């Protein structure tokens, strides 16, 4: 099985290596192949993740007494055992959701008990990533700023020397002149002139006059005069994270920002920054941001400095590979040692791009910190420094960055306490309270929307203790309130009727004023939305397809109020 990513590079997967029967291998390969298309999986990281989850799943199947030979032999009970086992492990949520999303596409698994089992959602685990404390984040930014600034000053100093050599300001043959000549060679080729037959390993083989002018053969006194090292590029990545909230994938693919043609009367450039966000899906990969360099503390100043620090490397890359136009460029010490990664921009000679995920922890260790700074740093920026979303939707920003962060929670204690009572009451009124069951209980009493487990002890007694709309019991609530009652039980027999009710209530929006609809039907609609979420789209769609004429008549009577009289 071959997967071509968006850059046209290929990754191969051998389904014959999976420990299951050949028919099941073929079925899984077909499901996998359907995703290996540009509008589904654009990067190898995605297909590799799914491949590893399939390996975990098929390993479980192979250990069964009677392993299934194909997907049509997968049973609900078998899948339930796997679900219970895998969700108890670290990373189990990812494994479960990946495998079920693939299997649901097979037509043989779209009906019967196995379909309902596959449609059940797993609880998403809470992220363990927390923001840095203010002091920790300050130390992080300071370490990155010191490293990158030192590199920038070094490159600017040597660029000035090169400019003076090009202007013939040095006496030919002097040490300064030879240094200028060496810098010119380095700026044009990315390397230094070496003795014939010598391998370009580090400083080995550099001609004597250049070694003398540079003061040695180490990278720090030779090619680093004009180019960033890997660790210095990582420091730049940390600063881009701290300033703009970019994650590693954005930093990796960040193209060179262009300054506006007219910088304005003050001469301060405004950069147009294109941002690529692959996880947003086809058609929504790109957005642009404009930032202005209007002083040392401005976001645009960092872009100006990044362009300056990478200008010599980018010039060589542009000459050798004109289609490559990335911002973060650094030079490797030894060519050919970097491991291949088909999702990242390939090296151009000794020059590499972006920041690899493995480099963050190495950089942190080098500056006396612990752990990669990128995930916690992005959490800090998005949860605390930036209250509005960066490259995410508002829902993702709130759910995955703000609401789960302990620093945010600690700072919001007063607000949370003030709104807790109101939020609890709102949730009680609008969220489904009825209990979901797989089958009816013979002892329950059927109502129009659910079954009642204790009709004689309703949370909604009628005025004066008389009988209400409940079927033979002491309940003063409308049948619509069954969805918000702790005594109510909902089983699959109710699903078609409730799906039709959801559709009918939604249709009332078009004939009622918004305020009237919200007052009369908003809570019911919210509970039905909650039920739909709990059951999943597959079960809900199937329920709508099984609505009977009796269900429609019953719902019509409920909507007109005739059923309660």
Legacy VTK file of the C-alpha trace (Angstrom):
# vtk DataFile Version 3.0
C-alpha trace
ASCII
DATASET POLYDATA
POINTS 565 float
0.000 0.000 0.000
1.454 3.369 -1.065
0.527 6.757 0.390
1.528 9.867 -1.518
1.431 12.968 0.645
0.616 16.476 -0.561
4.242 16.970 -1.631
4.154 13.835 -3.811
6.517 11.855 -1.591
5.617 8.224 -0.924
5.321 6.017 2.161
4.772 2.256 1.858
2.745 0.019 4.207
2.853 -3.788 4.076
-0.537 -5.196 5.081
0.727 -8.759 4.723
2.719 -8.132 7.901
-0.457 -7.736 9.980
-1.061 -10.859 12.147
-4.535 -11.657 10.749
-5.958 -13.754 7.918
-5.470 -12.638 4.328
-9.158 -11.693 3.714
-9.048 -9.345 6.713
-5.713 -7.942 5.542
-7.288 -7.158 2.178
-10.365 -5.551 3.730
-8.281 -3.348 6.012
-6.020 -2.418 3.105
-9.041 -1.320 1.061
-10.327 0.863 3.919
-6.843 2.299 4.398
-6.376 2.963 0.668
-9.619 4.954 0.533
-8.044 7.474 2.927
-4.682 7.672 1.116
-5.919 10.465 -1.132
-5.049 14.193 -1.203
-8.437 15.271 0.196
-8.139 12.877 3.164
-4.612 12.248 4.401
-2.218 14.953 3.226
0.776 13.911 5.334
2.530 10.650 6.122
2.244 11.367 9.843
-1.497 10.710 9.602
-1.252 7.453 7.675
1.554 6.281 9.964
-0.591 6.979 13.019
-3.508 4.964 11.569
-1.132 2.160 10.575
0.163 1.839 14.132
-3.382 1.710 15.500
-4.262 -1.061 13.034
-1.217 -2.978 14.226
-2.497 -2.707 17.803
-6.007 -3.793 16.792
-4.952 -6.770 14.677
-2.558 -7.900 17.391
-5.559 -8.081 19.740
-7.583 -10.017 17.160
-4.773 -12.513 16.622
-4.819 -13.457 20.307
-8.481 -14.521 20.283
-9.474 -18.199 20.477
-11.110 -17.881 17.063
-9.660 -14.844 15.305
-12.018 -13.342 12.700
-10.981 -14.047 9.118
-12.634 -10.923 7.720
-14.507 -7.848 8.920
-17.901 -9.549 8.596
-16.822 -11.910 11.399
-16.249 -9.033 13.811
-18.943 -9.195 16.494
-20.295 -6.586 18.853
-19.152 -8.592 21.889
-15.625 -8.956 20.506
-15.421 -5.264 19.745
-16.775 -4.378 23.196
-14.002 -6.434 24.815
-11.415 -4.632 22.728
-12.983 -1.252 23.486
-12.865 -1.872 27.229
-9.261 -3.069 27.059
-7.835 -0.406 24.754
-9.528 2.563 26.435
-7.837 1.564 29.694
-4.392 2.101 28.135
-2.388 5.252 27.502
-3.227 6.486 24.036
-6.240 4.196 23.906
-8.608 6.968 22.833
-6.521 7.638 19.716
-6.335 3.923 18.895
-10.073 3.412 19.384
-11.222 6.424 17.361
-8.798 5.709 14.509
-9.816 2.065 14.133
-13.555 2.717 14.430
-13.429 5.528 11.890
-11.876 3.134 9.379
-14.195 0.217 10.107
-17.380 2.286 9.897
-16.665 2.833 6.193
-17.112 -0.897 5.439
-20.668 -1.592 4.242
-20.690 -4.955 6.048
-20.418 -3.171 9.393
-23.099 -0.539 8.830
-26.069 -2.597 10.093
-26.822 -4.717 13.121
-25.400 -4.675 16.667
-21.832 -4.174 15.441
-22.880 -0.896 13.759
-24.303 0.421 17.024
-21.166 -0.626 18.869
-18.901 1.102 16.344
-21.036 4.233 16.571
-20.587 4.585 20.329
-18.294 7.429 21.173
-15.394 7.128 23.575
-14.799 9.766 26.265
-11.989 12.073 25.211
-9.200 12.087 27.820
-8.211 15.395 29.296
-4.949 16.804 28.093
-2.155 16.660 30.653
-0.331 19.613 29.075
-0.401 22.678 31.309
0.903 26.168 30.751
4.179 27.455 32.160
4.160 29.686 35.171
4.924 33.295 34.381
8.469 32.936 35.720
9.080 29.714 33.769
7.852 31.240 30.518
9.994 34.314 31.064
13.078 32.097 31.538
12.199 30.205 28.375
11.869 33.347 26.275
15.015 34.832 27.761
17.072 31.733 26.890
15.737 31.728 23.325
16.279 35.465 22.941
19.866 35.281 24.170
20.791 32.435 21.819
19.112 33.905 18.759
20.360 37.427 19.420
23.947 36.189 19.755
23.587 34.381 16.425
22.069 37.453 14.762
24.860 39.746 16.025
27.463 37.253 14.792
25.924 37.062 11.334
25.475 40.845 11.119
29.086 41.423 12.191
30.418 39.068 9.521
28.003 40.468 6.928
29.442 43.925 7.600
32.967 42.538 7.117
31.918 40.916 3.841
30.381 44.189 2.665
33.631 46.041 3.408
35.615 43.401 1.475
33.256 43.781 -1.487
33.872 47.543 -1.304
37.681 46.973 -1.476
38.320 48.483 1.953
41.005 45.920 2.906
44.573 45.556 1.676
44.793 42.529 -0.584
46.541 39.634 1.112
45.950 40.907 4.646
44.158 38.722 7.179
41.013 40.893 6.959
41.118 40.616 3.151
41.482 36.807 3.272
38.653 36.618 5.800
36.474 38.693 3.478
37.319 36.420 0.551
36.458 33.348 2.626
33.156 34.892 3.673
32.390 35.628 0.018
32.979 31.979 -0.881
30.850 30.903 2.081
28.012 33.277 1.141
27.950 32.032 -2.465
28.371 28.287 -1.910
27.518 27.537 1.713
30.935 25.923 2.204
34.664 26.714 2.070
37.357 25.806 -0.430
38.946 22.521 0.561
41.985 20.519 -0.457
41.223 18.161 -3.356
40.222 14.676 -2.218
39.384 15.727 1.327
35.913 14.893 2.582
33.888 17.925 3.729
33.551 16.672 7.317
33.380 19.610 9.710
36.472 21.781 9.139
38.504 18.918 7.694
40.311 19.816 4.488
39.813 23.609 4.604
42.717 25.300 2.845
45.320 26.687 5.200
44.877 30.394 4.445
41.188 30.234 5.313
41.812 28.229 8.486
44.273 30.888 9.545
41.887 33.749 8.719
39.015 32.089 10.537
41.114 31.155 13.509
40.376 27.446 13.389
38.229 24.799 11.736
35.310 24.536 14.173
31.818 25.328 12.950
31.566 28.225 15.389
34.394 30.096 13.623
33.740 28.934 10.042
30.272 28.463 8.513
28.377 29.719 11.565
29.694 33.176 10.730
26.870 33.497 8.166
24.390 30.730 8.980
22.247 29.615 11.913
22.944 26.287 13.558
20.178 23.794 14.367
19.943 24.947 17.998
19.870 28.619 16.995
17.067 27.914 14.516
15.211 26.165 17.339
15.651 29.282 19.491
14.108 31.293 16.652
11.243 28.798 16.574
10.657 29.307 20.318
10.489 33.070 19.785
8.009 32.650 16.912
5.938 30.431 19.195
6.035 32.978 22.025
5.192 35.902 19.738
2.597 34.394 17.419
1.466 31.144 19.097
2.595 29.021 16.124
2.935 25.289 16.599
5.760 23.212 15.111
3.895 22.361 11.917
3.353 26.062 11.198
6.970 26.946 12.012
8.140 24.078 9.811
6.198 25.340 6.784
6.342 29.100 7.390
7.187 30.777 4.089
9.180 33.973 3.805
6.992 36.972 4.764
6.902 39.758 2.182
7.056 43.403 3.174
4.442 45.685 1.644
5.762 47.625 -1.376
5.099 50.925 0.393
6.393 50.843 3.984
4.646 54.121 4.742
5.951 57.563 5.635
7.798 56.283 8.698
9.638 53.612 6.671
8.477 50.813 8.970
7.752 47.617 7.026
4.496 45.695 7.327
4.901 41.991 6.629
2.246 39.767 5.120
2.685 36.356 6.758
1.058 33.340 5.074
0.155 30.622 7.590
-0.438 26.984 6.646
-2.694 24.888 8.926
-3.079 21.384 7.512
-5.495 20.139 10.177
-8.178 22.563 9.081
-8.955 20.445 6.028
-8.929 21.027 2.293
-9.855 24.550 1.222
-9.025 26.021 4.647
-5.288 25.352 4.846
-4.139 28.939 4.527
-4.630 32.287 6.192
-2.543 35.450 6.287
-1.538 37.815 9.073
-0.102 41.309 8.754
2.452 42.515 11.322
4.379 45.773 11.383
7.915 46.379 12.588
7.309 49.586 14.524
9.858 49.166 17.285
12.002 46.783 19.298
9.049 45.264 21.150
6.775 44.854 18.126
5.924 41.467 16.546
7.235 42.712 13.213
10.711 43.259 14.659
11.148 39.518 15.163
10.290 38.947 11.482
12.863 41.561 10.465
15.495 39.837 12.595
14.574 36.356 11.307
14.932 37.554 7.714
18.309 39.079 8.524
19.631 35.975 10.273
18.629 33.639 7.445
19.316 35.844 4.408
22.584 34.180 3.326
21.170 30.671 3.698
17.973 31.598 1.864
19.936 33.148 -1.001
21.851 29.898 -1.597
18.689 27.806 -1.297
16.880 30.092 -3.767
19.709 29.622 -6.271
19.700 25.814 -5.967
15.992 25.223 -5.400
13.953 28.275 -6.510
10.645 26.697 -5.498
11.760 26.471 -1.843
10.810 29.637 0.020
10.843 28.874 3.754
11.664 31.270 6.569
13.496 29.096 9.107
16.696 27.859 7.433
19.777 26.441 9.151
22.974 24.688 8.160
23.918 21.214 9.318
27.409 20.318 10.487
27.586 17.036 8.558
25.613 16.547 5.360
23.563 13.344 5.032
23.036 12.516 8.703
19.481 13.800 8.965
16.862 11.067 8.880
14.337 11.138 6.074
10.898 12.573 6.839
8.627 12.696 3.814
6.333 15.303 5.399
9.106 17.855 5.854
10.905 19.912 3.244
13.965 17.905 2.086
17.392 19.476 2.664
18.987 21.573 -0.043
22.663 20.727 0.194
23.733 21.371 3.793
20.665 23.528 4.515
17.634 22.293 6.453
14.312 23.906 7.272
12.005 24.442 10.215
12.283 22.754 13.606
11.938 19.005 14.027
9.836 17.816 16.963
12.795 15.919 18.446
14.928 19.054 18.585
12.881 20.923 21.193
13.969 18.764 24.124
17.611 18.898 22.987
17.471 22.685 22.826
15.850 22.917 26.269
18.563 20.666 27.738
21.263 22.801 26.096
19.961 25.944 27.829
19.361 24.284 31.197
15.600 23.717 30.912
13.540 20.516 30.949
11.330 19.073 28.227
10.430 20.386 24.805
9.089 23.955 25.065
6.699 23.805 22.130
3.561 22.110 23.450
3.623 23.773 26.878
4.682 27.048 25.306
1.792 27.003 22.852
-0.565 26.120 25.697
0.744 29.149 27.617
0.379 31.567 24.716
-3.092 30.411 23.707
-4.538 30.007 27.189
-3.099 33.109 28.869
-1.364 35.577 26.569
-3.958 35.295 23.797
-7.586 35.122 24.902
-8.875 34.954 21.337
-8.069 32.013 18.997
-4.856 32.077 16.964
-4.854 29.457 14.201
-7.824 27.548 15.707
-11.587 27.865 15.843
-13.049 29.526 18.932
-14.377 26.141 20.106
-10.961 24.449 19.806
-9.252 27.414 21.470
-11.621 27.320 24.439
-11.893 23.535 24.797
-8.269 22.507 24.357
-6.345 25.527 25.634
-8.346 27.802 27.936
-10.796 25.641 29.850
-8.364 22.827 30.709
-5.522 25.031 31.884
-4.937 25.132 35.637
-3.496 28.655 35.569
-6.594 29.898 33.789
-8.779 28.035 36.259
-6.917 29.489 39.233
-7.212 33.028 37.878
-10.900 32.532 37.160
-11.942 31.209 40.582
-13.963 34.319 41.438
-15.785 34.304 38.099
-16.429 30.575 38.271
-17.817 30.834 41.802
-20.124 33.693 40.844
-21.526 31.832 37.849
-21.592 28.292 39.226
-25.126 28.384 40.565
-26.517 29.924 37.381
-24.621 27.432 35.201
-25.856 24.475 37.249
-29.450 25.575 36.952
-29.098 26.164 33.211
-27.556 22.712 32.740
-30.325 21.089 34.747
-32.923 22.713 32.522
-31.382 22.176 29.109
-29.208 19.041 29.223
-30.624 15.534 28.818
-31.204 13.996 32.257
-33.089 10.862 31.219
-31.087 7.645 31.510
-30.147 5.757 28.324
-30.904 2.026 28.306
-30.229 -0.744 25.767
-33.688 -2.306 26.290
-36.980 -1.481 28.057
-37.635 -2.525 31.679
-40.948 -4.396 32.139
-41.595 -2.462 35.339
-41.410 0.975 33.701
-44.450 2.934 32.552
-44.453 4.120 28.957
-44.962 7.830 28.235
-45.026 9.701 24.936
-41.288 10.389 24.900
-39.685 7.882 27.307
-40.421 5.252 29.952
-40.912 6.277 33.576
-39.259 4.234 36.321
-41.144 5.873 39.241
-44.340 7.537 38.126
-45.600 7.924 41.720
-42.658 10.060 42.835
-42.168 12.718 40.200
-39.742 15.655 40.644
-42.567 17.709 39.081
-45.687 17.050 41.238
-48.925 18.657 40.038
-50.494 21.510 41.996
-52.615 20.135 44.812
-51.292 16.592 44.301
-53.688 15.743 41.474
-52.845 13.821 38.326
-50.964 15.463 35.480
-50.062 14.433 31.967
-48.125 11.340 33.097
-49.697 8.015 32.232
-51.547 7.166 35.426
-49.094 8.735 37.865
-48.671 11.787 39.981
-46.690 14.043 37.639
-47.477 17.603 36.716
-44.958 17.970 33.895
-45.478 17.948 30.172
-44.294 14.869 28.269
-41.525 17.065 26.862
-40.110 17.384 30.392
-39.509 13.616 30.522
-36.225 14.304 28.770
-35.151 16.362 31.780
-36.382 13.955 34.461
-34.235 11.574 36.522
-37.018 8.964 36.445
-37.088 8.778 32.632
-35.526 5.901 30.674
-34.824 6.080 26.930
-34.190 2.895 24.941
-33.789 2.238 21.169
-37.546 1.952 20.746
-37.817 5.677 21.505
-35.057 6.784 19.120
-37.129 7.190 15.901
-39.871 9.156 17.693
-37.361 11.470 19.405
-35.376 11.979 16.200
-38.609 13.069 14.499
-39.423 15.358 17.437
-35.982 16.963 17.109
-36.620 17.589 13.411
-40.096 18.978 14.051
-38.979 21.359 16.812
-36.164 22.581 14.586
-38.694 23.322 11.825
-40.681 25.535 14.201
-37.845 28.086 14.019
-39.076 29.169 10.594
-42.585 30.052 11.796
-41.911 31.536 15.245
-40.091 34.633 16.383
-36.651 33.720 17.783
-37.530 34.857 21.305
-40.784 32.890 21.281
-39.127 29.737 19.924
-36.358 29.941 22.512
-38.816 30.405 25.370
-41.169 27.602 24.296
-38.912 25.073 22.603
-35.264 25.990 23.294
-34.817 23.699 26.311
-36.453 20.735 24.542
-34.293 21.240 21.467
-31.148 21.444 23.620
-31.987 18.147 25.347
-32.622 16.451 22.020
-29.316 17.844 20.731
-27.638 16.329 23.776
-29.334 12.988 23.082
-28.180 13.101 19.455
-24.598 13.731 20.586
-24.695 10.850 23.064
-26.095 8.391 20.522
-23.860 9.482 17.635
-24.651 10.454 14.034
-24.901 6.872 12.763
-27.554 5.805 15.306
-29.425 9.091 14.862
-29.537 8.784 11.053
-30.775 5.203 11.346
-33.451 6.304 13.831
-34.789 8.958 11.451
-35.121 6.294 8.754
-37.396 4.180 11.006
-39.974 6.811 11.997
-43.516 5.349 11.767
-46.854 7.017 11.022
-47.789 6.439 14.660
-44.660 8.346 15.744
-45.556 11.264 13.460
-49.138 11.403 14.739
-47.974 11.303 18.367
-45.466 14.121 17.823
-48.091 16.235 16.043
-50.388 15.881 19.056
-47.534 16.861 21.402
-46.628 19.946 19.384
-50.238 21.174 19.301
-50.695 20.495 23.027
-53.609 18.123 22.451
-51.793 15.240 24.167
-51.607 17.076 27.496
-55.319 17.868 27.744
LINES 1 566
565 0 1 2 3 4 5 6 7 8 9 10 11 12 13 14 15 16 17 18 19 20 21 22 23 24 25 26 27 28 29 30 31 32 33 34 35 36 37 38 39 40 41 42 43 44 45 46 47 48 49 50 51 52 53 54 55 56 57 58 59 60 61 62 63 64 65 66 67 68 69 70 71 72 73 74 75 76 77 78 79 80 81 82 83 84 85 86 87 88 89 90 91 92 93 94 95 96 97 98 99 100 101 102 103 104 105 106 107 108 109 110 111 112 113 114 115 116 117 118 119 120 121 122 123 124 125 126 127 128 129 130 131 132 133 134 135 136 137 138 139 140 141 142 143 144 145 146 147 148 149 150 151 152 153 154 155 156 157 158 159 160 161 162 163 164 165 166 167 168 169 170 171 172 173 174 175 176 177 178 179 180 181 182 183 184 185 186 187 188 189 190 191 192 193 194 195 196 197 198 199 200 201 202 203 204 205 206 207 208 209 210 211 212 213 214 215 216 217 218 219 220 221 222 223 224 225 226 227 228 229 230 231 232 233 234 235 236 237 238 239 240 241 242 243 244 245 246 247 248 249 250 251 252 253 254 255 256 257 258 259 260 261 262 263 264 265 266 267 268 269 270 271 272 273 274 275 276 277 278 279 280 281 282 283 284 285 286 287 288 289 290 291 292 293 294 295 296 297 298 299 300 301 302 303 304 305 306 307 308 309 310 311 312 313 314 315 316 317 318 319 320 321 322 323 324 325 326 327 328 329 330 331 332 333 334 335 336 337 338 339 340 341 342 343 344 345 346 347 348 349 350 351 352 353 354 355 356 357 358 359 360 361 362 363 364 365 366 367 368 369 370 371 372 373 374 375 376 377 378 379 380 381 382 383 384 385 386 387 388 389 390 391 392 393 394 395 396 397 398 399 400 401 402 403 404 405 406 407 408 409 410 411 412 413 414 415 416 417 418 419 420 421 422 423 424 425 426 427 428 429 430 431 432 433 434 435 436 437 438 439 440 441 442 443 444 445 446 447 448 449 450 451 452 453 454 455 456 457 458 459 460 461 462 463 464 465 466 467 468 469 470 471 472 473 474 475 476 477 478 479 480 481 482 483 484 485 486 487 488 489 490 491 492 493 494 495 496 497 498 499 500 501 502 503 504 505 506 507 508 509 510 511 512 513 514 515 516 517 518 519 520 521 522 523 524 525 526 527 528 529 530 531 532 533 534 535 536 537 538 539 540 541 542 543 544 545 546 547 548 549 550 551 552 553 554 555 556 557 558 559 560 561 562 563 564
